[in-house]
Amino acid sequence: MQHTLRNTALAALMALAAAGAFASGTHAGGHGHDADEAIGKPGVAAKATRTINVDMTDSMRFTPADITVKQGETVRFVIKNSGQIKHELVLGTEKELKEHYEVMKKNPEMEHADPNMVTLAGGKTGEIVWQFTKAGKVDFGCLQPGHYDAGMKGAVKVTKTGK
Ligand SMILES: [Cu+2]
């Protein structure tokens, strides 16, 4: 029976390998396997080449709402909540932000803390250090219930580095 078991295990491994190959084949040209890489990755503060100040207000706006960075650049965002109510800045694809926003609406008290976001009570300041590895657009928004719909969103344009 040892033989049969081994074959079963081998078949399972091969199936996994085939599935893996198929999955990576769907990423056109990319070598990334993590969906998060679509927007970049957590940055190392010591490597930040630039600090960008972003202000959040109770009028449901980010200032600035349009930011341009270079591909590969690590940016230190210093985010200030100038309002009195809780706001947050979450980096993501538009799809991710919308999905997350729907979850937040159902669970308004949900606490979340990931490297791509910062949630701040009124008057507080926080930071996100992020490396933009891929050219294109990275969206950001405040996912507190009602805020995103009210227009509390923005985008980071990531320009391709000349090569
Ligand atoms: Cu907000």
Backbone and ligand atoms as CSV (ligand in chain L), in Angstrom:
chain,resi,resn,atom,element,x,y,z
A,1,MET,N,N,0.838,-1.209,0.000
A,1,MET,CA,C,0.000,0.000,0.000
A,1,MET,C,C,0.866,1.249,0.000
A,2,GLN,N,N,2.083,1.073,0.443
A,2,GLN,CA,C,3.019,2.195,0.489
A,2,GLN,C,C,3.128,2.836,-0.894
A,3,HIS,N,N,3.194,1.966,-1.884
A,3,HIS,CA,C,3.362,2.408,-3.259
A,3,HIS,C,C,2.185,3.294,-3.711
A,4,THR,N,N,0.967,2.823,-3.404
A,4,THR,CA,C,-0.245,3.553,-3.799
A,4,THR,C,C,-0.289,4.931,-3.142
A,5,LEU,N,N,0.061,4.916,-1.854
A,5,LEU,CA,C,0.033,6.174,-1.102
A,5,LEU,C,C,0.983,7.194,-1.731
A,6,ARG,N,N,2.159,6.673,-2.060
A,6,ARG,CA,C,3.157,7.573,-2.616
A,6,ARG,C,C,2.670,8.154,-3.951
A,7,ASN,N,N,2.036,7.296,-4.729
A,7,ASN,CA,C,1.522,7.773,-6.018
A,7,ASN,C,C,0.452,8.840,-5.825
A,8,THR,N,N,-0.371,8.613,-4.817
A,8,THR,CA,C,-1.438,9.580,-4.547
A,8,THR,C,C,-0.828,10.926,-4.166
A,9,ALA,N,N,0.182,10.847,-3.307
A,9,ALA,CA,C,0.839,12.074,-2.876
A,9,ALA,C,C,1.499,12.770,-4.061
A,10,LEU,N,N,2.095,11.972,-4.899
A,10,LEU,CA,C,2.781,12.523,-6.066
A,10,LEU,C,C,1.768,13.193,-6.998
A,11,ALA,N,N,0.646,12.523,-7.188
A,11,ALA,CA,C,-0.394,13.073,-8.061
A,11,ALA,C,C,-0.894,14.406,-7.504
A,12,ALA,N,N,-1.043,14.443,-6.189
A,12,ALA,CA,C,-1.523,15.671,-5.551
A,12,ALA,C,C,-0.502,16.788,-5.764
A,13,LEU,N,N,0.763,16.452,-5.612
A,13,LEU,CA,C,1.826,17.439,-5.802
A,13,LEU,C,C,1.829,17.970,-7.229
A,14,MET,N,N,1.665,17.042,-8.167
A,14,MET,CA,C,1.681,17.439,-9.576
A,14,MET,C,C,0.491,18.334,-9.901
A,15,ALA,N,N,-0.640,17.991,-9.285
A,15,ALA,CA,C,-1.840,18.808,-9.509
A,15,ALA,C,C,-1.593,20.219,-8.977
A,16,LEU,N,N,-0.955,20.304,-7.807
A,16,LEU,CA,C,-0.651,21.599,-7.212
A,16,LEU,C,C,0.293,22.406,-8.108
A,17,ALA,N,N,1.306,21.699,-8.606
A,17,ALA,CA,C,2.287,22.355,-9.460
A,17,ALA,C,C,1.609,22.883,-10.718
A,18,ALA,N,N,0.718,22.059,-11.271
A,18,ALA,CA,C,0.018,22.464,-12.487
A,18,ALA,C,C,-0.862,23.675,-12.200
A,19,ALA,N,N,-1.540,23.648,-11.052
A,19,ALA,CA,C,-2.410,24.761,-10.682
A,19,ALA,C,C,-1.572,26.023,-10.520
A,20,GLY,N,N,-0.407,25.872,-9.910
A,20,GLY,CA,C,0.485,27.009,-9.701
A,20,GLY,C,C,0.926,27.605,-11.020
A,21,ALA,N,N,1.284,26.734,-11.946
A,21,ALA,CA,C,1.755,27.189,-13.244
A,21,ALA,C,C,0.641,27.936,-13.966
A,22,PHE,N,N,-0.552,27.397,-13.826
A,22,PHE,CA,C,-1.694,28.018,-14.490
A,22,PHE,C,C,-1.959,29.403,-13.897
A,23,ALA,N,N,-1.923,29.460,-12.558
A,23,ALA,CA,C,-2.213,30.722,-11.876
A,23,ALA,C,C,-1.195,31.789,-12.272
A,24,SER,N,N,0.080,31.430,-12.292
A,24,SER,CA,C,1.084,32.441,-12.593
A,24,SER,C,C,0.985,32.852,-14.063
A,25,GLY,N,N,0.474,31.948,-14.879
A,25,GLY,CA,C,0.313,32.264,-16.294
A,25,GLY,C,C,-0.731,33.336,-16.531
A,26,THR,N,N,-1.623,33.532,-15.569
A,26,THR,CA,C,-2.684,34.515,-15.755
A,26,THR,C,C,-2.197,35.931,-15.473
A,27,HIS,N,N,-1.041,36.045,-14.836
A,27,HIS,CA,C,-0.502,37.384,-14.585
A,27,HIS,C,C,0.309,37.800,-15.807
A,28,ALA,N,N,-0.265,38.569,-16.632
A,28,ALA,CA,C,0.388,38.952,-17.884
A,28,ALA,C,C,1.732,39.612,-17.621
A,29,GLY,N,N,2.772,38.887,-17.897
A,29,GLY,CA,C,4.108,39.464,-17.805
A,29,GLY,C,C,4.650,39.654,-16.401
A,30,GLY,N,N,3.806,39.584,-15.409
A,30,GLY,CA,C,4.269,39.844,-14.059
A,30,GLY,C,C,4.872,38.618,-13.418
A,31,HIS,N,N,5.757,38.829,-12.479
A,31,HIS,CA,C,6.297,37.692,-11.755
A,31,HIS,C,C,5.742,37.676,-10.338
A,32,GLY,N,N,4.907,38.635,-10.042
A,32,GLY,CA,C,4.329,38.704,-8.705
A,32,GLY,C,C,3.242,37.657,-8.530
A,33,HIS,N,N,3.161,37.126,-7.345
A,33,HIS,CA,C,2.126,36.140,-7.064
A,33,HIS,C,C,1.187,36.672,-6.006
A,34,ASP,N,N,1.499,37.839,-5.496
A,34,ASP,CA,C,0.690,38.413,-4.430
A,34,ASP,C,C,-0.098,39.597,-4.998
A,35,ALA,N,N,-1.401,39.547,-4.852
A,35,ALA,CA,C,-2.260,40.596,-5.409
A,35,ALA,C,C,-1.883,41.966,-4.851
A,36,ASP,N,N,-1.367,41.990,-3.631
A,36,ASP,CA,C,-1.011,43.254,-3.001
A,36,ASP,C,C,0.056,44.011,-3.795
A,37,GLU,N,N,0.858,43.272,-4.532
A,37,GLU,CA,C,1.925,43.916,-5.289
A,37,GLU,C,C,1.400,44.827,-6.390
A,38,ALA,N,N,0.127,44.691,-6.687
A,38,ALA,CA,C,-0.481,45.552,-7.697
A,38,ALA,C,C,-0.353,47.020,-7.314
A,39,ILE,N,N,-0.288,47.292,-6.030
A,39,ILE,CA,C,-0.210,48.689,-5.608
A,39,ILE,C,C,1.166,49.029,-5.035
A,40,GLY,N,N,2.055,48.049,-4.965
A,40,GLY,CA,C,3.361,48.286,-4.380
A,40,GLY,C,C,3.502,47.476,-3.112
A,41,LYS,N,N,4.398,47.926,-2.236
A,41,LYS,CA,C,4.599,47.164,-0.998
A,41,LYS,C,C,5.028,48.093,0.124
A,42,PRO,N,N,4.906,47.606,1.359
A,42,PRO,CA,C,5.323,48.443,2.486
A,42,PRO,C,C,6.768,48.886,2.286
A,43,GLY,N,N,7.033,50.126,2.550
A,43,GLY,CA,C,8.377,50.650,2.330
A,43,GLY,C,C,9.211,50.648,3.600
A,44,VAL,N,N,10.493,50.823,3.401
A,44,VAL,CA,C,11.423,50.935,4.521
A,44,VAL,C,C,11.658,52.434,4.727
A,45,ALA,N,N,11.330,52.911,5.915
A,45,ALA,CA,C,11.382,54.349,6.190
A,45,ALA,C,C,12.737,54.961,5.821
A,46,ALA,N,N,13.816,54.237,6.101
A,46,ALA,CA,C,15.157,54.751,5.828
A,46,ALA,C,C,15.398,54.961,4.335
A,47,LYS,N,N,14.611,54.301,3.507
A,47,LYS,CA,C,14.801,54.416,2.064
A,47,LYS,C,C,13.851,55.424,1.415
A,48,ALA,N,N,13.024,56.052,2.221
A,48,ALA,CA,C,12.082,57.023,1.671
A,48,ALA,C,C,12.834,58.186,1.041
A,49,THR,N,N,12.466,58.522,-0.196
A,49,THR,CA,C,13.145,59.602,-0.888
A,49,THR,C,C,12.355,60.897,-0.782
A,50,ARG,N,N,11.152,60.787,-0.269
A,50,ARG,CA,C,10.291,61.955,-0.263
A,50,ARG,C,C,9.243,61.841,0.837
A,51,THR,N,N,8.898,62.983,1.392
A,51,THR,CA,C,7.807,63.027,2.363
A,51,THR,C,C,6.671,63.824,1.738
A,52,ILE,N,N,5.494,63.249,1.765
A,52,ILE,CA,C,4.322,63.943,1.224
A,52,ILE,C,C,3.321,64.114,2.365
A,53,ASN,N,N,2.956,65.350,2.599
A,53,ASN,CA,C,1.966,65.632,3.638
A,53,ASN,C,C,0.569,65.573,3.050
A,54,VAL,N,N,-0.313,64.841,3.711
A,54,VAL,CA,C,-1.700,64.749,3.248
A,54,VAL,C,C,-2.604,65.148,4.407
A,55,ASP,N,N,-3.543,66.019,4.079
A,55,ASP,CA,C,-4.456,66.519,5.092
A,55,ASP,C,C,-5.843,65.907,4.883
A,56,MET,N,N,-6.507,65.540,5.974
A,56,MET,CA,C,-7.868,64.992,5.888
A,56,MET,C,C,-8.792,65.903,6.684
A,57,THR,N,N,-9.954,66.175,6.128
A,57,THR,CA,C,-10.873,67.080,6.813
A,57,THR,C,C,-12.285,66.507,6.890
A,58,ASP,N,N,-13.097,67.115,7.741
A,58,ASP,CA,C,-14.491,66.689,7.893
A,58,ASP,C,C,-15.346,67.066,6.690
A,59,SER,N,N,-14.770,67.815,5.750
A,59,SER,CA,C,-15.531,68.084,4.523
A,59,SER,C,C,-15.294,66.949,3.532
A,60,MET,N,N,-14.742,65.834,4.036
A,60,MET,CA,C,-14.577,64.601,3.258
A,60,MET,C,C,-13.621,64.762,2.081
A,61,ARG,N,N,-12.514,65.427,2.369
A,61,ARG,CA,C,-11.522,65.605,1.304
A,61,ARG,C,C,-10.116,65.291,1.795
A,62,PHE,N,N,-9.338,64.820,0.835
A,62,PHE,CA,C,-7.901,64.661,1.062
A,62,PHE,C,C,-7.248,65.827,0.335
A,63,THR,N,N,-6.232,66.426,0.945
A,63,THR,CA,C,-5.464,67.466,0.267
A,63,THR,C,C,-3.983,67.149,0.408
A,64,PRO,N,N,-3.254,66.873,-0.676
A,64,PRO,CA,C,-3.771,66.799,-2.051
A,64,PRO,C,C,-4.483,65.460,-2.290
A,65,ALA,N,N,-5.348,65.457,-3.314
A,65,ALA,CA,C,-6.045,64.219,-3.670
A,65,ALA,C,C,-5.375,63.574,-4.877
A,66,ASP,N,N,-4.548,64.348,-5.550
A,66,ASP,CA,C,-3.813,63.803,-6.694
A,66,ASP,C,C,-2.326,63.936,-6.437
A,67,ILE,N,N,-1.663,62.793,-6.456
A,67,ILE,CA,C,-0.240,62.752,-6.120
A,67,ILE,C,C,0.473,62.019,-7.249
A,68,THR,N,N,1.656,62.494,-7.607
A,68,THR,CA,C,2.431,61.798,-8.637
A,68,THR,C,C,3.755,61.361,-8.048
A,69,VAL,N,N,4.102,60.104,-8.254
A,69,VAL,CA,C,5.392,59.580,-7.781
A,69,VAL,C,C,6.046,58.830,-8.937
A,70,LYS,N,N,7.318,58.490,-8.746
A,70,LYS,CA,C,8.023,57.713,-9.765
A,70,LYS,C,C,7.995,56.241,-9.378
A,71,GLN,N,N,7.965,55.415,-10.388
A,71,GLN,CA,C,8.007,53.970,-10.148
A,71,GLN,C,C,9.265,53.622,-9.355
A,72,GLY,N,N,9.104,52.813,-8.325
A,72,GLY,CA,C,10.229,52.391,-7.499
A,72,GLY,C,C,10.446,53.279,-6.290
A,73,GLU,N,N,9.841,54.452,-6.321
A,73,GLU,CA,C,10.043,55.417,-5.246
A,73,GLU,C,C,9.377,54.978,-3.931
A,74,THR,N,N,10.093,55.217,-2.840
A,74,THR,CA,C,9.513,54.965,-1.515
A,74,THR,C,C,9.113,56.314,-0.937
A,75,VAL,N,N,7.856,56.423,-0.581
A,75,VAL,CA,C,7.320,57.688,-0.098
A,75,VAL,C,C,6.868,57.556,1.355
A,76,ARG,N,N,7.218,58.572,2.109
A,76,ARG,CA,C,6.735,58.632,3.485
A,76,ARG,C,C,5.568,59.620,3.494
A,77,PHE,N,N,4.384,59.082,3.723
A,77,PHE,CA,C,3.200,59.935,3.800
A,77,PHE,C,C,3.002,60.326,5.257
A,78,VAL,N,N,2.931,61.618,5.491
A,78,VAL,CA,C,2.596,62.095,6.823
A,78,VAL,C,C,1.170,62.612,6.719
A,79,ILE,N,N,0.276,61.897,7.370
A,79,ILE,CA,C,-1.150,62.154,7.198
A,79,ILE,C,C,-1.728,62.784,8.460
A,80,LYS,N,N,-2.385,63.904,8.238
A,80,LYS,CA,C,-2.959,64.611,9.391
A,80,LYS,C,C,-4.474,64.645,9.289
A,81,ASN,N,N,-5.128,64.294,10.360
A,81,ASN,CA,C,-6.579,64.439,10.410
A,81,ASN,C,C,-6.873,65.790,11.051
A,82,SER,N,N,-7.204,66.754,10.199
A,82,SER,CA,C,-7.492,68.103,10.694
A,82,SER,C,C,-8.936,68.232,11.159
A,83,GLY,N,N,-9.701,67.172,10.954
A,83,GLY,CA,C,-11.111,67.222,11.345
A,83,GLY,C,C,-11.313,66.811,12.791
A,84,GLN,N,N,-12.561,66.580,13.131
A,84,GLN,CA,C,-12.885,66.183,14.499
A,84,GLN,C,C,-13.348,64.745,14.562
A,85,ILE,N,N,-13.811,64.214,13.423
A,85,ILE,CA,C,-14.251,62.826,13.402
A,85,ILE,C,C,-13.139,61.945,12.853
A,86,LYS,N,N,-13.307,60.642,13.022
A,86,LYS,CA,C,-12.297,59.679,12.582
A,86,LYS,C,C,-12.220,59.611,11.060
A,87,HIS,N,N,-11.004,59.626,10.548
A,87,HIS,CA,C,-10.768,59.450,9.116
A,87,HIS,C,C,-9.622,58.470,8.941
A,88,GLU,N,N,-9.501,58.001,7.718
A,88,GLU,CA,C,-8.373,57.111,7.455
A,88,GLU,C,C,-7.940,57.242,6.007
A,89,LEU,N,N,-6.716,56.830,5.774
A,89,LEU,CA,C,-6.217,56.784,4.405
A,89,LEU,C,C,-5.816,55.337,4.148
A,90,VAL,N,N,-6.465,54.745,3.143
A,90,VAL,CA,C,-6.178,53.364,2.769
A,90,VAL,C,C,-5.746,53.343,1.310
A,91,LEU,N,N,-4.576,52.771,1.054
A,91,LEU,CA,C,-4.094,52.627,-0.319
A,91,LEU,C,C,-4.601,51.305,-0.873
A,92,GLY,N,N,-5.011,51.299,-2.138
A,92,GLY,CA,C,-5.468,50.053,-2.741
A,92,GLY,C,C,-5.884,50.255,-4.177
A,93,THR,N,N,-6.282,49.166,-4.812
A,93,THR,CA,C,-6.871,49.329,-6.137
A,93,THR,C,C,-8.295,49.805,-5.876
A,94,GLU,N,N,-8.920,50.388,-6.869
A,94,GLU,CA,C,-10.276,50.887,-6.691
A,94,GLU,C,C,-11.203,49.743,-6.264
A,95,LYS,N,N,-10.964,48.563,-6.859
A,95,LYS,CA,C,-11.786,47.393,-6.550
A,95,LYS,C,C,-11.635,46.994,-5.076
A,96,GLU,N,N,-10.384,46.950,-4.615
A,96,GLU,CA,C,-10.135,46.574,-3.220
A,96,GLU,C,C,-10.786,47.573,-2.268
A,97,LEU,N,N,-10.650,48.854,-2.603
A,97,LEU,CA,C,-11.200,49.885,-1.730
A,97,LEU,C,C,-12.711,49.761,-1.634
A,98,LYS,N,N,-13.359,49.529,-2.781
A,98,LYS,CA,C,-14.821,49.413,-2.781
A,98,LYS,C,C,-15.281,48.196,-1.986
A,99,GLU,N,N,-14.568,47.086,-2.153
A,99,GLU,CA,C,-14.929,45.869,-1.415
A,99,GLU,C,C,-14.769,46.090,0.086
A,100,HIS,N,N,-13.648,46.686,0.430
A,100,HIS,CA,C,-13.354,46.940,1.842
A,100,HIS,C,C,-14.368,47.928,2.439
A,101,TYR,N,N,-14.747,48.885,1.630
A,101,TYR,CA,C,-15.708,49.904,2.069
A,101,TYR,C,C,-17.047,49.260,2.403
A,102,GLU,N,N,-17.474,48.298,1.583
A,102,GLU,CA,C,-18.744,47.604,1.839
A,102,GLU,C,C,-18.673,46.834,3.156
A,103,VAL,N,N,-17.526,46.209,3.415
A,103,VAL,CA,C,-17.350,45.452,4.666
A,103,VAL,C,C,-17.397,46.414,5.854
A,104,MET,N,N,-16.749,47.585,5.670
A,104,MET,CA,C,-16.723,48.583,6.746
A,104,MET,C,C,-18.122,49.108,7.059
A,105,LYS,N,N,-18.951,49.239,6.029
A,105,LYS,CA,C,-20.314,49.741,6.233
A,105,LYS,C,C,-21.103,48.804,7.134
A,106,LYS,N,N,-20.848,47.502,6.951
A,106,LYS,CA,C,-21.563,46.508,7.759
A,106,LYS,C,C,-20.958,46.382,9.146
A,107,ASN,N,N,-19.688,46.721,9.266
A,107,ASN,CA,C,-18.996,46.606,10.556
A,107,ASN,C,C,-18.289,47.918,10.877
A,108,PRO,N,N,-19.078,48.949,11.196
A,108,PRO,CA,C,-18.488,50.287,11.390
A,108,PRO,C,C,-17.433,50.339,12.482
A,109,GLU,N,N,-17.503,49.415,13.426
A,109,GLU,CA,C,-16.537,49.465,14.530
A,109,GLU,C,C,-15.282,48.649,14.240
A,110,MET,N,N,-15.267,48.064,13.066
A,110,MET,CA,C,-14.143,47.221,12.690
A,110,MET,C,C,-12.836,48.003,12.773
A,111,GLU,N,N,-11.891,47.420,13.456
A,111,GLU,CA,C,-10.577,48.047,13.555
A,111,GLU,C,C,-9.680,47.342,12.565
A,112,HIS,N,N,-8.917,48.084,11.853
A,112,HIS,CA,C,-7.990,47.431,10.939
A,112,HIS,C,C,-6.676,48.195,10.925
A,113,ALA,N,N,-5.638,47.449,10.824
A,113,ALA,CA,C,-4.320,48.071,10.794
A,113,ALA,C,C,-3.416,47.235,9.906
A,114,ASP,N,N,-3.106,47.767,8.768
A,114,ASP,CA,C,-2.186,47.128,7.840
A,114,ASP,C,C,-1.218,48.198,7.368
A,115,PRO,N,N,-0.094,47.773,6.778
A,115,PRO,CA,C,0.910,48.766,6.373
A,115,PRO,C,C,0.405,49.757,5.317
A,116,ASN,N,N,-0.662,49.393,4.592
A,116,ASN,CA,C,-1.157,50.272,3.524
A,116,ASN,C,C,-2.228,51.234,4.014
A,117,MET,N,N,-2.395,51.351,5.318
A,117,MET,CA,C,-3.454,52.228,5.814
A,117,MET,C,C,-3.115,52.828,7.163
A,118,VAL,N,N,-3.786,53.953,7.436
A,118,VAL,CA,C,-3.667,54.540,8.769
A,118,VAL,C,C,-5.034,55.140,9.114
A,119,THR,N,N,-5.488,54.838,10.318
A,119,THR,CA,C,-6.779,55.346,10.790
A,119,THR,C,C,-6.488,56.315,11.932
A,120,LEU,N,N,-7.062,57.506,11.837
A,120,LEU,CA,C,-6.715,58.552,12.797
A,120,LEU,C,C,-7.930,59.247,13.405
A,121,ALA,N,N,-7.907,59.397,14.706
A,121,ALA,CA,C,-8.943,60.174,15.387
A,121,ALA,C,C,-8.696,61.647,15.060
A,122,GLY,N,N,-9.708,62.481,15.284
A,122,GLY,CA,C,-9.574,63.906,14.995
A,122,GLY,C,C,-8.342,64.507,15.654
A,123,GLY,N,N,-7.619,65.315,14.870
A,123,GLY,CA,C,-6.443,66.000,15.406
A,123,GLY,C,C,-5.151,65.198,15.405
A,124,LYS,N,N,-5.260,63.898,15.070
A,124,LYS,CA,C,-4.063,63.043,15.119
A,124,LYS,C,C,-3.294,63.023,13.791
A,125,THR,N,N,-2.038,62.651,13.890
A,125,THR,CA,C,-1.172,62.533,12.714
A,125,THR,C,C,-0.569,61.132,12.687
A,126,GLY,N,N,-0.483,60.573,11.500
A,126,GLY,CA,C,0.108,59.244,11.369
A,126,GLY,C,C,0.916,59.140,10.089
A,127,GLU,N,N,1.511,57.988,9.895
A,127,GLU,CA,C,2.378,57.810,8.726
A,127,GLU,C,C,2.130,56.505,7.995
A,128,ILE,N,N,2.371,56.537,6.690
A,128,ILE,CA,C,2.428,55.315,5.886
A,128,ILE,C,C,3.722,55.433,5.085
A,129,VAL,N,N,4.537,54.401,5.097
A,129,VAL,CA,C,5.730,54.383,4.250
A,129,VAL,C,C,5.460,53.315,3.195
A,130,TRP,N,N,5.466,53.733,1.954
A,130,TRP,CA,C,5.053,52.823,0.892
A,130,TRP,C,C,5.979,52.924,-0.313
A,131,GLN,N,N,6.292,51.775,-0.888
A,131,GLN,CA,C,7.096,51.777,-2.116
A,131,GLN,C,C,6.185,51.444,-3.294
A,132,PHE,N,N,6.195,52.330,-4.279
A,132,PHE,CA,C,5.356,52.147,-5.473
A,132,PHE,C,C,6.173,51.415,-6.531
A,133,THR,N,N,5.948,50.122,-6.621
A,133,THR,CA,C,6.794,49.278,-7.472
A,133,THR,C,C,6.294,49.169,-8.905
A,134,LYS,N,N,5.028,49.500,-9.099
A,134,LYS,CA,C,4.442,49.294,-10.423
A,134,LYS,C,C,3.899,50.596,-10.994
A,135,ALA,N,N,4.201,50.850,-12.261
A,135,ALA,CA,C,3.676,52.057,-12.900
A,135,ALA,C,C,2.178,51.907,-13.072
A,136,GLY,N,N,1.488,53.042,-13.027
A,136,GLY,CA,C,0.035,53.006,-13.184
A,136,GLY,C,C,-0.615,53.907,-12.162
A,137,LYS,N,N,-1.697,53.433,-11.604
A,137,LYS,CA,C,-2.449,54.257,-10.662
A,137,LYS,C,C,-2.740,53.456,-9.391
A,138,VAL,N,N,-2.516,54.096,-8.267
A,138,VAL,CA,C,-2.874,53.492,-6.986
A,138,VAL,C,C,-3.901,54.421,-6.353
A,139,ASP,N,N,-5.047,53.869,-6.039
A,139,ASP,CA,C,-6.095,54.689,-5.448
A,139,ASP,C,C,-5.955,54.722,-3.936
A,140,PHE,N,N,-6.557,55.726,-3.351
A,140,PHE,CA,C,-6.661,55.728,-1.893
A,140,PHE,C,C,-8.000,56.330,-1.513
A,141,GLY,N,N,-8.433,55.989,-0.331
A,141,GLY,CA,C,-9.723,56.497,0.103
A,141,GLY,C,C,-9.884,56.379,1.599
A,142,CYS,N,N,-10.913,57.067,2.104
A,142,CYS,CA,C,-11.289,56.940,3.501
A,142,CYS,C,C,-12.486,56.003,3.515
A,143,LEU,N,N,-12.342,54.883,4.208
A,143,LEU,CA,C,-13.384,53.861,4.176
A,143,LEU,C,C,-14.323,53.922,5.370
A,144,GLN,N,N,-14.250,55.025,6.114
A,144,GLN,CA,C,-15.229,55.204,7.189
A,144,GLN,C,C,-16.602,55.352,6.527
A,145,PRO,N,N,-17.636,54.714,7.115
A,145,PRO,CA,C,-18.953,54.711,6.468
A,145,PRO,C,C,-19.414,56.098,6.014
A,146,GLY,N,N,-19.758,56.188,4.730
A,146,GLY,CA,C,-20.259,57.428,4.166
A,146,GLY,C,C,-19.180,58.307,3.552
A,147,HIS,N,N,-17.959,58.156,4.004
A,147,HIS,CA,C,-16.906,59.066,3.557
A,147,HIS,C,C,-16.486,58.847,2.105
A,148,TYR,N,N,-16.302,57.572,1.765
A,148,TYR,CA,C,-15.854,57.276,0.388
A,148,TYR,C,C,-16.903,57.759,-0.614
A,149,ASP,N,N,-18.176,57.458,-0.308
A,149,ASP,CA,C,-19.278,57.898,-1.182
A,149,ASP,C,C,-19.322,59.412,-1.300
A,150,ALA,N,N,-18.929,60.086,-0.228
A,150,ALA,CA,C,-18.976,61.552,-0.232
A,150,ALA,C,C,-17.809,62.145,-1.017
A,151,GLY,N,N,-16.960,61.273,-1.524
A,151,GLY,CA,C,-15.860,61.757,-2.360
A,151,GLY,C,C,-14.520,61.815,-1.665
A,152,MET,N,N,-14.437,61.161,-0.513
A,152,MET,CA,C,-13.162,61.184,0.201
A,152,MET,C,C,-12.246,60.115,-0.406
A,153,LYS,N,N,-11.649,60.496,-1.505
A,153,LYS,CA,C,-10.779,59.580,-2.241
A,153,LYS,C,C,-9.756,60.360,-3.049
A,154,GLY,N,N,-8.762,59.663,-3.511
A,154,GLY,CA,C,-7.730,60.298,-4.312
A,154,GLY,C,C,-6.947,59.233,-5.051
A,155,ALA,N,N,-5.907,59.657,-5.746
A,155,ALA,CA,C,-5.117,58.691,-6.507
A,155,ALA,C,C,-3.654,59.101,-6.574
A,156,VAL,N,N,-2.816,58.088,-6.587
A,156,VAL,CA,C,-1.379,58.297,-6.767
A,156,VAL,C,C,-1.054,57.804,-8.176
A,157,LYS,N,N,-0.531,58.717,-8.970
A,157,LYS,CA,C,-0.115,58.322,-10.315
A,157,LYS,C,C,1.348,57.902,-10.232
A,158,VAL,N,N,1.624,56.693,-10.679
A,158,VAL,CA,C,3.003,56.186,-10.618
A,158,VAL,C,C,3.572,56.193,-12.039
A,159,THR,N,N,4.533,57.077,-12.260
A,159,THR,CA,C,5.084,57.216,-13.607
A,159,THR,C,C,6.213,56.220,-13.824
A,160,LYS,N,N,6.262,55.722,-15.023
A,160,LYS,CA,C,7.277,54.736,-15.396
A,160,LYS,C,C,8.653,55.388,-15.425
A,161,THR,N,N,9.630,54.692,-14.882
A,161,THR,CA,C,10.964,55.236,-14.937
A,161,THR,C,C,11.558,54.897,-16.306
A,162,GLY,N,N,12.239,55.843,-16.880
A,162,GLY,CA,C,12.795,55.658,-18.228
A,162,GLY,C,C,13.775,54.505,-18.304
A,163,LYS,N,N,13.613,53.675,-19.302
A,163,LYS,CA,C,14.506,52.524,-19.414
A,163,LYS,C,C,14.638,52.141,-20.874
L,1,CU,CU,CU,-13.100,60.156,6.316
